[in-house]
Amino acid sequence: MSIYMVDRDLPGIDAQGLQGAQKAAIETSERFRAAGRPVRYIRSTFIPGESHCMCLFEASSQDTVREVNEEAGLPFTRIVEAMDLTP
């Protein structure tokens, strides 16, 4: 499985909206996994001054990550393979 970063522009979003988006990403990933489609939401980083959010997912393919975000109703500008360098 690979790591994918999802870029999002979220102008006007507040803390409650961020929590809702994260919950949607987690729950949709769990539904996909339960259906036999391996994907896991890892975490998000939000830059308030830019209304920019970057979310990491572990998945078997970029298409699976795209489908999770589309089904969850989460906007994104791109999805790219990434390396998570957390120690």
N, CA, C and O atoms as a Maestro MAE file, in Angstrom:
{
 s_m_m2io_version
 :::
 2.0.0
}

f_m_ct {
 s_m_title
 :::
 protein
 m_atom[348] {
  # First column is atom index #
  i_m_mmod_type
  r_m_x_coord
  r_m_y_coord
  r_m_z_coord
  i_m_residue_number
  s_m_chain_name
  s_m_pdb_residue_name
  s_m_pdb_atom_name
  i_m_atomic_number
  :::
  1 25 0.842 -1.176 0.000 1 A "MET " " N  " 7
  2 3 0.000 0.000 0.000 1 A "MET " " CA " 6
  3 2 0.892 1.247 0.000 1 A "MET " " C  " 6
  4 15 2.005 1.239 0.528 1 A "MET " " O  " 8
  5 25 0.379 2.296 -0.597 2 A "SER " " N  " 7
  6 3 1.111 3.552 -0.732 2 A "SER " " CA " 6
  7 2 0.421 4.641 0.072 2 A "SER " " C  " 6
  8 15 -0.728 4.495 0.489 2 A "SER " " O  " 8
  9 25 1.143 5.735 0.280 3 A "ILE " " N  " 7
  10 3 0.605 6.913 0.951 3 A "ILE " " CA " 6
  11 2 0.257 7.947 -0.111 3 A "ILE " " C  " 6
  12 15 1.023 8.170 -1.049 3 A "ILE " " O  " 8
  13 25 -0.905 8.575 0.044 4 A "TYR " " N  " 7
  14 3 -1.353 9.611 -0.884 4 A "TYR " " CA " 6
  15 2 -1.723 10.859 -0.092 4 A "TYR " " C  " 6
  16 15 -2.329 10.777 0.977 4 A "TYR " " O  " 8
  17 25 -1.346 12.017 -0.635 5 A "MET " " N  " 7
  18 3 -1.719 13.283 -0.043 5 A "MET " " CA " 6
  19 2 -2.825 13.917 -0.876 5 A "MET " " C  " 6
  20 15 -2.734 14.006 -2.100 5 A "MET " " O  " 8
  21 25 -3.862 14.351 -0.185 6 A "VAL " " N  " 7
  22 3 -4.989 15.027 -0.817 6 A "VAL " " CA " 6
  23 2 -4.904 16.502 -0.449 6 A "VAL " " C  " 6
  24 15 -4.967 16.852 0.730 6 A "VAL " " O  " 8
  25 25 -4.761 17.364 -1.444 7 A "ASP " " N  " 7
  26 3 -4.741 18.820 -1.234 7 A "ASP " " CA " 6
  27 2 -6.160 19.352 -1.330 7 A "ASP " " C  " 6
  28 15 -6.935 18.974 -2.209 7 A "ASP " " O  " 8
  29 25 -6.477 20.252 -0.389 8 A "ARG " " N  " 7
  30 3 -7.810 20.861 -0.387 8 A "ARG " " CA " 6
  31 2 -7.691 22.368 -0.145 8 A "ARG " " C  " 6
  32 15 -6.886 22.811 0.675 8 A "ARG " " O  " 8
  33 25 -8.484 23.135 -0.853 9 A "ASP " " N  " 7
  34 3 -8.673 24.543 -0.551 9 A "ASP " " CA " 6
  35 2 -10.042 24.648 0.098 9 A "ASP " " C  " 6
  36 15 -11.050 24.261 -0.493 9 A "ASP " " O  " 8
  37 25 -10.073 25.174 1.324 10 A "LEU " " N  " 7
  38 3 -11.317 25.211 2.095 10 A "LEU " " CA " 6
  39 2 -11.601 26.622 2.610 10 A "LEU " " C  " 6
  40 15 -11.619 26.841 3.822 10 A "LEU " " O  " 8
  41 25 -11.823 27.578 1.713 11 A "PRO " " N  " 7
  42 3 -12.074 28.949 2.164 11 A "PRO " " CA " 6
  43 2 -13.337 29.030 3.019 11 A "PRO " " C  " 6
  44 15 -14.370 28.447 2.690 11 A "PRO " " O  " 8
  45 25 -13.228 29.766 4.122 12 A "GLY " " N  " 7
  46 3 -14.388 29.991 4.975 12 A "GLY " " CA " 6
  47 2 -14.713 28.864 5.933 12 A "GLY " " C  " 6
  48 15 -15.691 28.966 6.673 12 A "GLY " " O  " 8
  49 25 -13.935 27.796 5.952 13 A "ILE " " N  " 7
  50 3 -14.257 26.680 6.844 13 A "ILE " " CA " 6
  51 2 -13.868 27.042 8.277 13 A "ILE " " C  " 6
  52 15 -12.864 27.714 8.509 13 A "ILE " " O  " 8
  53 25 -14.678 26.585 9.231 14 A "ASP " " N  " 7
  54 3 -14.386 26.828 10.639 14 A "ASP " " CA " 6
  55 2 -14.009 25.498 11.309 14 A "ASP " " C  " 6
  56 15 -13.966 24.457 10.653 14 A "ASP " " O  " 8
  57 25 -13.741 25.543 12.604 15 A "ALA " " N  " 7
  58 3 -13.308 24.346 13.336 15 A "ALA " " CA " 6
  59 2 -14.354 23.234 13.254 15 A "ALA " " C  " 6
  60 15 -14.006 22.063 13.107 15 A "ALA " " O  " 8
  61 25 -15.612 23.594 13.348 16 A "GLN " " N  " 7
  62 3 -16.677 22.593 13.259 16 A "GLN " " CA " 6
  63 2 -16.706 21.954 11.870 16 A "GLN " " C  " 6
  64 15 -16.904 20.745 11.746 16 A "GLN " " O  " 8
  65 25 -16.512 22.753 10.840 17 A "GLY " " N  " 7
  66 3 -16.469 22.225 9.478 17 A "GLY " " CA " 6
  67 2 -15.291 21.295 9.268 17 A "GLY " " C  " 6
  68 15 -15.416 20.276 8.589 17 A "GLY " " O  " 8
  69 25 -14.137 21.638 9.849 18 A "LEU " " N  " 7
  70 3 -12.958 20.778 9.754 18 A "LEU " " CA " 6
  71 2 -13.204 19.440 10.440 18 A "LEU " " C  " 6
  72 15 -12.836 18.387 9.920 18 A "LEU " " O  " 8
  73 25 -13.829 19.492 11.611 19 A "GLN " " N  " 7
  74 3 -14.144 18.256 12.329 19 A "GLN " " CA " 6
  75 2 -15.094 17.382 11.520 19 A "GLN " " C  " 6
  76 15 -14.930 16.163 11.460 19 A "GLN " " O  " 8
  77 25 -16.087 18.010 10.899 20 A "GLY " " N  " 7
  78 3 -17.039 17.264 10.078 20 A "GLY " " CA " 6
  79 2 -16.375 16.632 8.869 20 A "GLY " " C  " 6
  80 15 -16.687 15.498 8.505 20 A "GLY " " O  " 8
  81 25 -15.457 17.365 8.243 21 A "ALA " " N  " 7
  82 3 -14.747 16.833 7.079 21 A "ALA " " CA " 6
  83 2 -13.872 15.654 7.478 21 A "ALA " " C  " 6
  84 15 -13.817 14.642 6.779 21 A "ALA " " O  " 8
  85 25 -13.188 15.796 8.610 22 A "GLN " " N  " 7
  86 3 -12.341 14.699 9.081 22 A "GLN " " CA " 6
  87 2 -13.189 13.468 9.399 22 A "GLN " " C  " 6
  88 15 -12.822 12.348 9.044 22 A "GLN " " O  " 8
  89 25 -14.299 13.674 10.056 23 A "LYS " " N  " 7
  90 3 -15.195 12.560 10.382 23 A "LYS " " CA " 6
  91 2 -15.684 11.866 9.108 23 A "LYS " " C  " 6
  92 15 -15.741 10.638 9.051 23 A "LYS " " O  " 8
  93 25 -16.031 12.646 8.100 24 A "ALA " " N  " 7
  94 3 -16.491 12.067 6.829 24 A "ALA " " CA " 6
  95 2 -15.385 11.244 6.173 24 A "ALA " " C  " 6
  96 15 -15.651 10.167 5.638 24 A "ALA " " O  " 8
  97 25 -14.151 11.739 6.210 25 A "ALA " " N  " 7
  98 3 -13.027 11.005 5.624 25 A "ALA " " CA " 6
  99 2 -12.797 9.688 6.355 25 A "ALA " " C  " 6
  100 15 -12.577 8.653 5.726 25 A "ALA " " O  " 8
  101 25 -12.847 9.730 7.681 26 A "ILE " " N  " 7
  102 3 -12.633 8.524 8.484 26 A "ILE " " CA " 6
  103 2 -13.741 7.512 8.240 26 A "ILE " " C  " 6
  104 15 -13.468 6.345 7.957 26 A "ILE " " O  " 8
  105 25 -14.986 7.953 8.347 27 A "GLU " " N  " 7
  106 3 -16.118 7.024 8.211 27 A "GLU " " CA " 6
  107 2 -16.207 6.431 6.807 27 A "GLU " " C  " 6
  108 15 -16.509 5.248 6.654 27 A "GLU " " O  " 8
  109 25 -15.950 7.233 5.795 28 A "THR " " N  " 7
  110 3 -16.014 6.716 4.423 28 A "THR " " CA " 6
  111 2 -14.884 5.724 4.182 28 A "THR " " C  " 6
  112 15 -15.090 4.699 3.532 28 A "THR " " O  " 8
  113 25 -13.695 6.017 4.697 29 A "SER " " N  " 7
  114 3 -12.576 5.076 4.581 29 A "SER " " CA " 6
  115 2 -12.922 3.749 5.257 29 A "SER " " C  " 6
  116 15 -12.623 2.679 4.726 29 A "SER " " O  " 8
  117 25 -13.541 3.823 6.409 30 A "GLU " " N  " 7
  118 3 -13.920 2.603 7.129 30 A "GLU " " CA " 6
  119 2 -14.944 1.788 6.343 30 A "GLU " " C  " 6
  120 15 -14.872 0.559 6.318 30 A "GLU " " O  " 8
  121 25 -15.886 2.461 5.706 31 A "ARG " " N  " 7
  122 3 -16.879 1.735 4.883 31 A "ARG " " CA " 6
  123 2 -16.205 1.048 3.698 31 A "ARG " " C  " 6
  124 15 -16.522 -0.098 3.380 31 A "ARG " " O  " 8
  125 25 -15.277 1.745 3.047 32 A "PHE " " N  " 7
  126 3 -14.546 1.134 1.933 32 A "PHE " " CA " 6
  127 2 -13.775 -0.088 2.416 32 A "PHE " " C  " 6
  128 15 -13.795 -1.135 1.769 32 A "PHE " " O  " 8
  129 25 -13.095 0.044 3.556 33 A "ARG " " N  " 7
  130 3 -12.299 -1.056 4.090 33 A "ARG " " CA " 6
  131 2 -13.198 -2.254 4.425 33 A "ARG " " C  " 6
  132 15 -12.838 -3.398 4.151 33 A "ARG " " O  " 8
  133 25 -14.355 -1.989 5.012 34 A "ALA " " N  " 7
  134 3 -15.295 -3.059 5.350 34 A "ALA " " CA " 6
  135 2 -15.803 -3.767 4.098 34 A "ALA " " C  " 6
  136 15 -16.172 -4.941 4.147 34 A "ALA " " O  " 8
  137 25 -15.821 -3.053 2.984 35 A "ALA " " N  " 7
  138 3 -16.264 -3.629 1.705 35 A "ALA " " CA " 6
  139 2 -15.108 -4.290 0.950 35 A "ALA " " C  " 6
  140 15 -15.265 -4.689 -0.204 35 A "ALA " " O  " 8
  141 25 -13.945 -4.405 1.605 36 A "GLY " " N  " 7
  142 3 -12.814 -5.077 0.972 36 A "GLY " " CA " 6
  143 2 -11.934 -4.195 0.113 36 A "GLY " " C  " 6
  144 15 -11.133 -4.700 -0.675 36 A "GLY " " O  " 8
  145 25 -12.068 -2.885 0.251 37 A "ARG " " N  " 7
  146 3 -11.242 -1.945 -0.529 37 A "ARG " " CA " 6
  147 2 -10.287 -1.253 0.434 37 A "ARG " " C  " 6
  148 15 -10.675 -0.306 1.118 37 A "ARG " " O  " 8
  149 25 -9.046 -1.714 0.492 38 A "PRO " " N  " 7
  150 3 -8.111 -1.209 1.498 38 A "PRO " " CA " 6
  151 2 -7.796 0.278 1.348 38 A "PRO " " C  " 6
  152 15 -7.241 0.720 0.342 38 A "PRO " " O  " 8
  153 25 -8.164 1.026 2.374 39 A "VAL " " N  " 7
  154 3 -7.841 2.452 2.442 39 A "VAL " " CA " 6
  155 2 -7.934 2.866 3.905 39 A "VAL " " C  " 6
  156 15 -8.795 2.389 4.644 39 A "VAL " " O  " 8
  157 25 -7.040 3.759 4.312 40 A "ARG " " N  " 7
  158 3 -7.040 4.230 5.701 40 A "ARG " " CA " 6
  159 2 -6.714 5.714 5.720 40 A "ARG " " C  " 6
  160 15 -5.717 6.152 5.145 40 A "ARG " " O  " 8
  161 25 -7.570 6.482 6.390 41 A "TYR " " N  " 7
  162 3 -7.279 7.892 6.640 41 A "TYR " " CA " 6
  163 2 -6.202 7.939 7.714 41 A "TYR " " C  " 6
  164 15 -6.312 7.259 8.734 41 A "TYR " " O  " 8
  165 25 -5.155 8.742 7.491 42 A "ILE " " N  " 7
  166 3 -4.064 8.839 8.470 42 A "ILE " " CA " 6
  167 2 -4.207 10.097 9.322 42 A "ILE " " C  " 6
  168 15 -4.344 10.015 10.543 42 A "ILE " " O  " 8
  169 25 -4.174 11.256 8.675 43 A "ARG " " N  " 7
  170 3 -4.288 12.521 9.408 43 A "ARG " " CA " 6
  171 2 -4.395 13.686 8.433 43 A "ARG " " C  " 6
  172 15 -4.231 13.532 7.222 43 A "ARG " " O  " 8
  173 25 -4.677 14.869 9.006 44 A "SER " " N  " 7
  174 3 -4.760 16.092 8.206 44 A "SER " " CA " 6
  175 2 -3.952 17.192 8.863 44 A "SER " " C  " 6
  176 15 -3.753 17.199 10.078 44 A "SER " " O  " 8
  177 25 -3.488 18.123 8.040 45 A "THR " " N  " 7
  178 3 -2.833 19.341 8.506 45 A "THR " " CA " 6
  179 2 -3.530 20.502 7.813 45 A "THR " " C  " 6
  180 15 -3.665 20.520 6.589 45 A "THR " " O  " 8
  181 25 -3.974 21.477 8.614 46 A "PHE " " N  " 7
  182 3 -4.693 22.631 8.077 46 A "PHE " " CA " 6
  183 2 -3.863 23.887 8.303 46 A "PHE " " C  " 6
  184 15 -3.329 24.094 9.393 46 A "PHE " " O  " 8
  185 25 -3.752 24.729 7.269 47 A "ILE " " N  " 7
  186 3 -3.040 26.002 7.347 47 A "ILE " " CA " 6
  187 2 -4.103 27.102 7.315 47 A "ILE " " C  " 6
  188 15 -4.576 27.472 6.241 47 A "ILE " " O  " 8
  189 25 -4.484 27.630 8.490 48 A "PRO " " N  " 7
  190 3 -5.596 28.589 8.554 48 A "PRO " " CA " 6
  191 2 -5.400 29.834 7.689 48 A "PRO " " C  " 6
  192 15 -6.345 30.282 7.039 48 A "PRO " " O  " 8
  193 25 -4.197 30.396 7.669 49 A "GLY " " N  " 7
  194 3 -3.955 31.625 6.909 49 A "GLY " " CA " 6
  195 2 -4.130 31.465 5.411 49 A "GLY " " C  " 6
  196 15 -4.298 32.451 4.693 49 A "GLY " " O  " 8
  197 25 -4.092 30.226 4.935 50 A "GLU " " N  " 7
  198 3 -4.240 29.947 3.503 50 A "GLU " " CA " 6
  199 2 -5.506 29.155 3.190 50 A "GLU " " C  " 6
  200 15 -5.805 28.893 2.025 50 A "GLU " " O  " 8
  201 25 -6.247 28.775 4.228 51 A "SER " " N  " 7
  202 3 -7.435 27.910 4.056 51 A "SER " " CA " 6
  203 2 -7.078 26.657 3.270 51 A "SER " " C  " 6
  204 15 -7.860 26.169 2.453 51 A "SER " " O  " 8
  205 25 -5.882 26.148 3.536 52 A "HIS " " N  " 7
  206 3 -5.368 24.986 2.799 52 A "HIS " " CA " 6
  207 2 -5.243 23.799 3.742 52 A "HIS " " C  " 6
  208 15 -4.778 23.937 4.874 52 A "HIS " " O  " 8
  209 25 -5.661 22.637 3.268 53 A "CYS " " N  " 7
  210 3 -5.615 21.421 4.066 53 A "CYS " " CA " 6
  211 2 -4.932 20.325 3.266 53 A "CYS " " C  " 6
  212 15 -5.144 20.188 2.062 53 A "CYS " " O  " 8
  213 25 -4.113 19.549 3.955 54 A "MET " " N  " 7
  214 3 -3.445 18.402 3.336 54 A "MET " " CA " 6
  215 2 -3.787 17.173 4.166 54 A "MET " " C  " 6
  216 15 -3.545 17.146 5.373 54 A "MET " " O  " 8
  217 25 -4.344 16.164 3.524 55 A "CYS " " N  " 7
  218 3 -4.766 14.955 4.212 55 A "CYS " " CA " 6
  219 2 -3.996 13.762 3.674 55 A "CYS " " C  " 6
  220 15 -3.795 13.632 2.466 55 A "CYS " " O  " 8
  221 25 -3.567 12.893 4.579 56 A "LEU " " N  " 7
  222 3 -2.853 11.690 4.172 56 A "LEU " " CA " 6
  223 2 -3.745 10.467 4.291 56 A "LEU " " C  " 6
  224 15 -4.477 10.294 5.266 56 A "LEU " " O  " 8
  225 25 -3.662 9.629 3.276 57 A "PHE " " N  " 7
  226 3 -4.372 8.354 3.244 57 A "PHE " " CA " 6
  227 2 -3.386 7.263 2.866 57 A "PHE " " C  " 6
  228 15 -2.440 7.506 2.117 57 A "PHE " " O  " 8
  229 25 -3.605 6.075 3.377 58 A "GLU " " N  " 7
  230 3 -2.880 4.901 2.923 58 A "GLU " " CA " 6
  231 2 -3.877 4.083 2.118 58 A "GLU " " C  " 6
  232 15 -4.985 3.818 2.584 58 A "GLU " " O  " 8
  233 25 -3.490 3.681 0.912 59 A "ALA " " N  " 7
  234 3 -4.437 2.970 0.055 59 A "ALA " " CA " 6
  235 2 -3.706 2.141 -0.988 59 A "ALA " " C  " 6
  236 15 -2.505 2.293 -1.209 59 A "ALA " " O  " 8
  237 25 -4.462 1.272 -1.614 60 A "SER " " N  " 7
  238 3 -3.909 0.423 -2.671 60 A "SER " " CA " 6
  239 2 -3.751 1.192 -3.982 60 A "SER " " C  " 6
  240 15 -2.967 0.795 -4.845 60 A "SER " " O  " 8
  241 25 -4.502 2.303 -4.135 61 A "SER " " N  " 7
  242 3 -4.398 3.067 -5.377 61 A "SER " " CA " 6
  243 2 -4.882 4.504 -5.178 61 A "SER " " C  " 6
  244 15 -5.646 4.803 -4.261 61 A "SER " " O  " 8
  245 25 -4.419 5.370 -6.056 62 A "GLN " " N  " 7
  246 3 -4.859 6.763 -6.065 62 A "GLN " " CA " 6
  247 2 -6.353 6.837 -6.376 62 A "GLN " " C  " 6
  248 15 -7.058 7.684 -5.827 62 A "GLN " " O  " 8
  249 25 -6.837 5.963 -7.246 63 A "ASP " " N  " 7
  250 3 -8.260 5.961 -7.595 63 A "ASP " " CA " 6
  251 2 -9.137 5.687 -6.379 63 A "ASP " " C  " 6
  252 15 -10.208 6.277 -6.239 63 A "ASP " " O  " 8
  253 25 -8.684 4.794 -5.498 64 A "THR " " N  " 7
  254 3 -9.461 4.495 -4.293 64 A "THR " " CA " 6
  255 2 -9.554 5.731 -3.411 64 A "THR " " C  " 6
  256 15 -10.620 6.027 -2.869 64 A "THR " " O  " 8
  257 25 -8.455 6.454 -3.262 65 A "VAL " " N  " 7
  258 3 -8.457 7.676 -2.456 65 A "VAL " " CA " 6
  259 2 -9.399 8.706 -3.077 65 A "VAL " " C  " 6
  260 15 -10.146 9.378 -2.366 65 A "VAL " " O  " 8
  261 25 -9.363 8.827 -4.382 66 A "ARG " " N  " 7
  262 3 -10.264 9.759 -5.081 66 A "ARG " " CA " 6
  263 2 -11.731 9.385 -4.812 66 A "ARG " " C  " 6
  264 15 -12.555 10.248 -4.509 66 A "ARG " " O  " 8
  265 25 -12.036 8.108 -4.925 67 A "GLU " " N  " 7
  266 3 -13.417 7.654 -4.714 67 A "GLU " " CA " 6
  267 2 -13.877 7.894 -3.281 67 A "GLU " " C  " 6
  268 15 -15.027 8.272 -3.059 67 A "GLU " " O  " 8
  269 25 -13.002 7.680 -2.310 68 A "VAL " " N  " 7
  270 3 -13.354 7.944 -0.907 68 A "VAL " " CA " 6
  271 2 -13.718 9.409 -0.739 68 A "VAL " " C  " 6
  272 15 -14.745 9.729 -0.142 68 A "VAL " " O  " 8
  273 25 -12.884 10.301 -1.259 69 A "ASN " " N  " 7
  274 3 -13.138 11.726 -1.099 69 A "ASN " " CA " 6
  275 2 -14.378 12.187 -1.848 69 A "ASN " " C  " 6
  276 15 -15.125 13.031 -1.353 69 A "ASN " " O  " 8
  277 25 -14.601 11.645 -3.027 70 A "GLU " " N  " 7
  278 3 -15.808 12.000 -3.776 70 A "GLU " " CA " 6
  279 2 -17.054 11.513 -3.038 70 A "GLU " " C  " 6
  280 15 -18.029 12.255 -2.917 70 A "GLU " " O  " 8
  281 25 -17.032 10.277 -2.546 71 A "GLU " " N  " 7
  282 3 -18.200 9.746 -1.836 71 A "GLU " " CA " 6
  283 2 -18.454 10.506 -0.537 71 A "GLU " " C  " 6
  284 15 -19.603 10.691 -0.137 71 A "GLU " " O  " 8
  285 25 -17.383 10.944 0.118 72 A "ALA " " N  " 7
  286 3 -17.524 11.704 1.360 72 A "ALA " " CA " 6
  287 2 -17.960 13.144 1.107 72 A "ALA " " C  " 6
  288 15 -18.295 13.865 2.047 72 A "ALA " " O  " 8
  289 25 -17.958 13.566 -0.156 73 A "GLY " " N  " 7
  290 3 -18.345 14.932 -0.499 73 A "GLY " " CA " 6
  291 2 -17.293 15.960 -0.127 73 A "GLY " " C  " 6
  292 15 -17.614 17.114 0.157 73 A "GLY " " O  " 8
  293 25 -16.025 15.537 -0.129 74 A "LEU " " N  " 7
  294 3 -14.938 16.431 0.251 74 A "LEU " " CA " 6
  295 2 -14.235 16.978 -0.984 74 A "LEU " " C  " 6
  296 15 -13.789 16.202 -1.830 74 A "LEU " " O  " 8
  297 25 -14.129 18.292 -1.104 75 A "PRO " " N  " 7
  298 3 -13.466 18.882 -2.275 75 A "PRO " " CA " 6
  299 2 -11.963 18.661 -2.215 75 A "PRO " " C  " 6
  300 15 -11.382 18.568 -1.134 75 A "PRO " " O  " 8
  301 25 -11.344 18.579 -3.376 76 A "PHE " " N  " 7
  302 3 -9.890 18.466 -3.436 76 A "PHE " " CA " 6
  303 2 -9.399 19.047 -4.743 76 A "PHE " " C  " 6
  304 15 -10.127 19.095 -5.735 76 A "PHE " " O  " 8
  305 25 -8.134 19.493 -4.730 77 A "THR " " N  " 7
  306 3 -7.541 20.047 -5.936 77 A "THR " " CA " 6
  307 2 -6.619 19.043 -6.614 77 A "THR " " C  " 6
  308 15 -6.439 19.072 -7.831 77 A "THR " " O  " 8
  309 25 -6.034 18.147 -5.807 78 A "ARG " " N  " 7
  310 3 -5.202 17.095 -6.392 78 A "ARG " " CA " 6
  311 2 -4.965 15.988 -5.375 78 A "ARG " " C  " 6
  312 15 -5.124 16.171 -4.169 78 A "ARG " " O  " 8
  313 25 -4.581 14.841 -5.904 79 A "ILE " " N  " 7
  314 3 -4.190 13.696 -5.092 79 A "ILE " " CA " 6
  315 2 -2.874 13.197 -5.669 79 A "ILE " " C  " 6
  316 15 -2.783 12.883 -6.855 79 A "ILE " " O  " 8
  317 25 -1.854 13.126 -4.816 80 A "VAL " " N  " 7
  318 3 -0.529 12.698 -5.285 80 A "VAL " " CA " 6
  319 2 0.055 11.670 -4.322 80 A "VAL " " C  " 6
  320 15 -0.232 11.685 -3.125 80 A "VAL " " O  " 8
  321 25 0.886 10.772 -4.872 81 A "GLU " " N  " 7
  322 3 1.585 9.848 -4.009 81 A "GLU " " CA " 6
  323 2 2.609 10.637 -3.203 81 A "GLU " " C  " 6
  324 15 3.234 11.562 -3.721 81 A "GLU " " O  " 8
  325 25 2.780 10.271 -1.933 82 A "ALA " " N  " 7
  326 3 3.643 11.016 -1.034 82 A "ALA " " CA " 6
  327 2 4.428 10.059 -0.132 82 A "ALA " " C  " 6
  328 15 4.164 8.857 -0.096 82 A "ALA " " O  " 8
  329 25 5.379 10.611 0.580 83 A "MET " " N  " 7
  330 3 6.127 9.853 1.580 83 A "MET " " CA " 6
  331 2 5.861 10.482 2.936 83 A "MET " " C  " 6
  332 15 6.092 11.677 3.122 83 A "MET " " O  " 8
  333 25 5.379 9.692 3.883 84 A "ASP " " N  " 7
  334 3 5.135 10.169 5.241 84 A "ASP " " CA " 6
  335 2 6.415 9.939 6.033 84 A "ASP " " C  " 6
  336 15 6.819 8.794 6.236 84 A "ASP " " O  " 8
  337 25 7.055 11.013 6.482 85 A "LEU " " N  " 7
  338 3 8.344 10.916 7.154 85 A "LEU " " CA " 6
  339 2 8.221 11.092 8.668 85 A "LEU " " C  " 6
  340 15 9.177 11.517 9.317 85 A "LEU " " O  " 8
  341 25 7.072 10.775 9.229 86 A "THR " " N  " 7
  342 3 6.888 10.884 10.671 86 A "THR " " CA " 6
  343 2 7.822 9.902 11.372 86 A "THR " " C  " 6
  344 15 7.844 8.719 11.034 86 A "THR " " O  " 8
  345 25 8.608 10.395 12.367 87 A "PRO " " N  " 7
  346 3 9.542 9.487 13.054 87 A "PRO " " CA " 6
  347 2 8.821 8.463 13.909 87 A "PRO " " C  " 6
  348 15 9.463 7.631 14.549 87 A "PRO " " O  " 8
  :::
 }
 m_bond[347] {
  # First column is bond index #
  i_m_from
  i_m_to
  i_m_order
  :::
  1 1 2 1
  2 2 3 1
  3 3 4 2
  4 3 5 1
  5 5 6 1
  6 6 7 1
  7 7 8 2
  8 7 9 1
  9 9 10 1
  10 10 11 1
  11 11 12 2
  12 11 13 1
  13 13 14 1
  14 14 15 1
  15 15 16 2
  16 15 17 1
  17 17 18 1
  18 18 19 1
  19 19 20 2
  20 19 21 1
  21 21 22 1
  22 22 23 1
  23 23 24 2
  24 23 25 1
  25 25 26 1
  26 26 27 1
  27 27 28 2
  28 27 29 1
  29 29 30 1
  30 30 31 1
  31 31 32 2
  32 31 33 1
  33 33 34 1
  34 34 35 1
  35 35 36 2
  36 35 37 1
  37 37 38 1
  38 38 39 1
  39 39 40 2
  40 39 41 1
  41 41 42 1
  42 42 43 1
  43 43 44 2
  44 43 45 1
  45 45 46 1
  46 46 47 1
  47 47 48 2
  48 47 49 1
  49 49 50 1
  50 50 51 1
  51 51 52 2
  52 51 53 1
  53 53 54 1
  54 54 55 1
  55 55 56 2
  56 55 57 1
  57 57 58 1
  58 58 59 1
  59 59 60 2
  60 59 61 1
  61 61 62 1
  62 62 63 1
  63 63 64 2
  64 63 65 1
  65 65 66 1
  66 66 67 1
  67 67 68 2
  68 67 69 1
  69 69 70 1
  70 70 71 1
  71 71 72 2
  72 71 73 1
  73 73 74 1
  74 74 75 1
  75 75 76 2
  76 75 77 1
  77 77 78 1
  78 78 79 1
  79 79 80 2
  80 79 81 1
  81 81 82 1
  82 82 83 1
  83 83 84 2
  84 83 85 1
  85 85 86 1
  86 86 87 1
  87 87 88 2
  88 87 89 1
  89 89 90 1
  90 90 91 1
  91 91 92 2
  92 91 93 1
  93 93 94 1
  94 94 95 1
  95 95 96 2
  96 95 97 1
  97 97 98 1
  98 98 99 1
  99 99 100 2
  100 99 101 1
  101 101 102 1
  102 102 103 1
  103 103 104 2
  104 103 105 1
  105 105 106 1
  106 106 107 1
  107 107 108 2
  108 107 109 1
  109 109 110 1
  110 110 111 1
  111 111 112 2
  112 111 113 1
  113 113 114 1
  114 114 115 1
  115 115 116 2
  116 115 117 1
  117 117 118 1
  118 118 119 1
  119 119 120 2
  120 119 121 1
  121 121 122 1
  122 122 123 1
  123 123 124 2
  124 123 125 1
  125 125 126 1
  126 126 127 1
  127 127 128 2
  128 127 129 1
  129 129 130 1
  130 130 131 1
  131 131 132 2
  132 131 133 1
  133 133 134 1
  134 134 135 1
  135 135 136 2
  136 135 137 1
  137 137 138 1
  138 138 139 1
  139 139 140 2
  140 139 141 1
  141 141 142 1
  142 142 143 1
  143 143 144 2
  144 143 145 1
  145 145 146 1
  146 146 147 1
  147 147 148 2
  148 147 149 1
  149 149 150 1
  150 150 151 1
  151 151 152 2
  152 151 153 1
  153 153 154 1
  154 154 155 1
  155 155 156 2
  156 155 157 1
  157 157 158 1
  158 158 159 1
  159 159 160 2
  160 159 161 1
  161 161 162 1
  162 162 163 1
  163 163 164 2
  164 163 165 1
  165 165 166 1
  166 166 167 1
  167 167 168 2
  168 167 169 1
  169 169 170 1
  170 170 171 1
  171 171 172 2
  172 171 173 1
  173 173 174 1
  174 174 175 1
  175 175 176 2
  176 175 177 1
  177 177 178 1
  178 178 179 1
  179 179 180 2
  180 179 181 1
  181 181 182 1
  182 182 183 1
  183 183 184 2
  184 183 185 1
  185 185 186 1
  186 186 187 1
  187 187 188 2
  188 187 189 1
  189 189 190 1
  190 190 191 1
  191 191 192 2
  192 191 193 1
  193 193 194 1
  194 194 195 1
  195 195 196 2
  196 195 197 1
  197 197 198 1
  198 198 199 1
  199 199 200 2
  200 199 201 1
  201 201 202 1
  202 202 203 1
  203 203 204 2
  204 203 205 1
  205 205 206 1
  206 206 207 1
  207 207 208 2
  208 207 209 1
  209 209 210 1
  210 210 211 1
  211 211 212 2
  212 211 213 1
  213 213 214 1
  214 214 215 1
  215 215 216 2
  216 215 217 1
  217 217 218 1
  218 218 219 1
  219 219 220 2
  220 219 221 1
  221 221 222 1
  222 222 223 1
  223 223 224 2
  224 223 225 1
  225 225 226 1
  226 226 227 1
  227 227 228 2
  228 227 229 1
  229 229 230 1
  230 230 231 1
  231 231 232 2
  232 231 233 1
  233 233 234 1
  234 234 235 1
  235 235 236 2
  236 235 237 1
  237 237 238 1
  238 238 239 1
  239 239 240 2
  240 239 241 1
  241 241 242 1
  242 242 243 1
  243 243 244 2
  244 243 245 1
  245 245 246 1
  246 246 247 1
  247 247 248 2
  248 247 249 1
  249 249 250 1
  250 250 251 1
  251 251 252 2
  252 251 253 1
  253 253 254 1
  254 254 255 1
  255 255 256 2
  256 255 257 1
  257 257 258 1
  258 258 259 1
  259 259 260 2
  260 259 261 1
  261 261 262 1
  262 262 263 1
  263 263 264 2
  264 263 265 1
  265 265 266 1
  266 266 267 1
  267 267 268 2
  268 267 269 1
  269 269 270 1
  270 270 271 1
  271 271 272 2
  272 271 273 1
  273 273 274 1
  274 274 275 1
  275 275 276 2
  276 275 277 1
  277 277 278 1
  278 278 279 1
  279 279 280 2
  280 279 281 1
  281 281 282 1
  282 282 283 1
  283 283 284 2
  284 283 285 1
  285 285 286 1
  286 286 287 1
  287 287 288 2
  288 287 289 1
  289 289 290 1
  290 290 291 1
  291 291 292 2
  292 291 293 1
  293 293 294 1
  294 294 295 1
  295 295 296 2
  296 295 297 1
  297 297 298 1
  298 298 299 1
  299 299 300 2
  300 299 301 1
  301 301 302 1
  302 302 303 1
  303 303 304 2
  304 303 305 1
  305 305 306 1
  306 306 307 1
  307 307 308 2
  308 307 309 1
  309 309 310 1
  310 310 311 1
  311 311 312 2
  312 311 313 1
  313 313 314 1
  314 314 315 1
  315 315 316 2
  316 315 317 1
  317 317 318 1
  318 318 319 1
  319 319 320 2
  320 319 321 1
  321 321 322 1
  322 322 323 1
  323 323 324 2
  324 323 325 1
  325 325 326 1
  326 326 327 1
  327 327 328 2
  328 327 329 1
  329 329 330 1
  330 330 331 1
  331 331 332 2
  332 331 333 1
  333 333 334 1
  334 334 335 1
  335 335 336 2
  336 335 337 1
  337 337 338 1
  338 338 339 1
  339 339 340 2
  340 339 341 1
  341 341 342 1
  342 342 343 1
  343 343 344 2
  344 343 345 1
  345 345 346 1
  346 346 347 1
  347 347 348 2
  :::
 }
}
